[in-house]
Amino acid sequence: MPSVSDTEAIILNLVQPLDNRQNIEIVDLLAADSRILATPVISPLDFPHWDNSAMDGYAVRYEDVQHSSNEQPAILEIVEDIPAGNQPKSTIQPGQAARIFTGAVMPAGTDTVIMQEKTRREENRVFILAAPTNSQEFVRHKASFYQAGTQLLPAGIRLNAQEIAVLAAAKCPQLNVYRRPRVAIFSSGNELVTLDRPLQPGQIVDSNQYALAVLVRESGGEPLLLGIVKDDPVALEKVMSHGIANADIVLSSGGVSVGDYDYVDQILESLGAKIHIRAVEMRPGKPLTVATFPTQNSPIYFGLPGNPAAALVTFWRFVQPTIKKLSGLAEGWQPVFVKVRSHDELRSDGKREAYIWGRLDIVDGVYQFYKAGGSHSSGNLINLAQTNALAVLPIDTTLISPQEEVQVLQVGFNN
């Protein structure tokens, strides 16, 4: 049985990111939020577009004001007011200045801005009460942020609000982005029913399909919901074959343990799959099947545990980074762990790598992990609500005492 880290390495080595020639969509800028940029962006615009003022004040010649002081101010004639958005009309001569506002174009002849707090104005004259520290002070020079014709944004990044703002400023109304990976999802089990059906004795609602669909969307994928499948080999093979033919990733939950009604592995083998993982040294989440097929653009098949806590933990640990890598992200798809202090005592039997769910909160400016209350059974879905982190206890670690450091994986939105 492979370790968690070995399992992660095996899975991520199987992932081939989407091809940036065959898997591109063109989307409008406002529809590009959270998408992965497929081609680099190069802008024909310089940033700033022109030399401009970083302050409200006066545009001057440095040599006119370099010795100014409160006791001996330089006195300059104001020849023009330049609001932002206006083109200067004058060339500033020795002994002259222009009233200028933040973002306004610097007039010809000037090289420095004196902030208005260091001046005094009397009619059309301005008294410079302090010398600038250097020439070019409070001047934002053309192309000092970005030079036209160079790469503005690289391919393989996730587009968030700040990148959308940059692209809007660069006049990019449409973008090439990767299509979202298609992830087929179904749940197997005779005990499962949809939430609109009345519960009979022994039945439970299929919550996994809802949780996995949301997690797929949060990870950048497009969920394809295939419903509930009974523990019947013929029905399972039909749905599995459909998912394999139409998705980049297939997620099933249930049917991967060693019970009499666990058919997933044997059906995968009958379909020609190569099974890379059958179980993992972790709790919860030991029963996990990972398979591929000997065809071009083969999907990756994940047979997740049926217990809801185990299904979510294995998704966060293995499936989420798979979707992120597949989606075209150049980096940042690996799980990120941080060390924090545990507020509570954490226990494990030490036989497998243990994942304990809870909350990562800031207390007095320092992150602490709070274990979720109640049972940490893999079948207990209830105390997963409002959690945002998994504390990790390595093999042979049986106890983390309060205020002792523990490694934590953040989970949930954008993680």
WOLINDA-V631881 format. One record per run of one state. SS is the DSSP state (2 for helix, 1 for strand, 0 for the rest). FROM is the first residue (numbers start at 1). LEN is the number of residues. If there is no record, write none. Layout:
ss=SS from=FROM len=LEN
ss=SS from=FROM len=LEN
//
This chain:
ss=0 from=1 len=1
ss=1 from=2 len=1
ss=0 from=3 len=1
ss=2 from=4 len=11
ss=0 from=15 len=9
ss=1 from=24 len=5
ss=2 from=29 len=3
ss=0 from=32 len=4
ss=1 from=36 len=2
ss=0 from=38 len=3
ss=1 from=41 len=2
ss=0 from=43 len=4
ss=1 from=47 len=1
ss=0 from=48 len=4
ss=1 from=52 len=2
ss=0 from=54 len=3
ss=1 from=57 len=4
ss=0 from=61 len=1
ss=2 from=62 len=4
ss=0 from=66 len=8
ss=1 from=74 len=9
ss=0 from=83 len=8
ss=1 from=91 len=1
ss=0 from=92 len=4
ss=1 from=96 len=5
ss=0 from=101 len=4
ss=1 from=105 len=1
ss=0 from=106 len=2
ss=1 from=108 len=1
ss=0 from=109 len=3
ss=1 from=112 len=4
ss=2 from=116 len=3
ss=1 from=119 len=4
ss=0 from=123 len=2
ss=1 from=125 len=4
ss=0 from=129 len=10
ss=1 from=139 len=2
ss=0 from=141 len=5
ss=1 from=146 len=1
ss=0 from=147 len=4
ss=1 from=151 len=3
ss=0 from=154 len=4
ss=1 from=158 len=1
ss=0 from=159 len=2
ss=2 from=161 len=9
ss=0 from=170 len=4
ss=1 from=174 len=5
ss=0 from=179 len=3
ss=1 from=182 len=7
ss=0 from=189 len=3
ss=1 from=192 len=2
ss=0 from=194 len=10
ss=1 from=204 len=2
ss=0 from=206 len=2
ss=2 from=208 len=11
ss=0 from=219 len=3
ss=1 from=222 len=8
ss=0 from=230 len=3
ss=2 from=233 len=14
ss=0 from=247 len=2
ss=1 from=249 len=5
ss=0 from=254 len=10
ss=2 from=264 len=7
ss=0 from=271 len=2
ss=1 from=273 len=8
ss=0 from=281 len=1
ss=1 from=282 len=2
ss=0 from=284 len=3
ss=1 from=287 len=7
ss=0 from=294 len=6
ss=1 from=300 len=5
ss=0 from=305 len=3
ss=2 from=308 len=19
ss=0 from=327 len=10
ss=1 from=337 len=6
ss=0 from=343 len=3
ss=1 from=346 len=2
ss=0 from=348 len=5
ss=1 from=353 len=11
ss=0 from=364 len=2
ss=1 from=366 len=6
ss=0 from=372 len=10
ss=2 from=382 len=3
ss=0 from=385 len=4
ss=1 from=389 len=5
ss=0 from=394 len=5
ss=1 from=399 len=2
ss=0 from=401 len=4
ss=1 from=405 len=6
ss=0 from=411 len=5
//
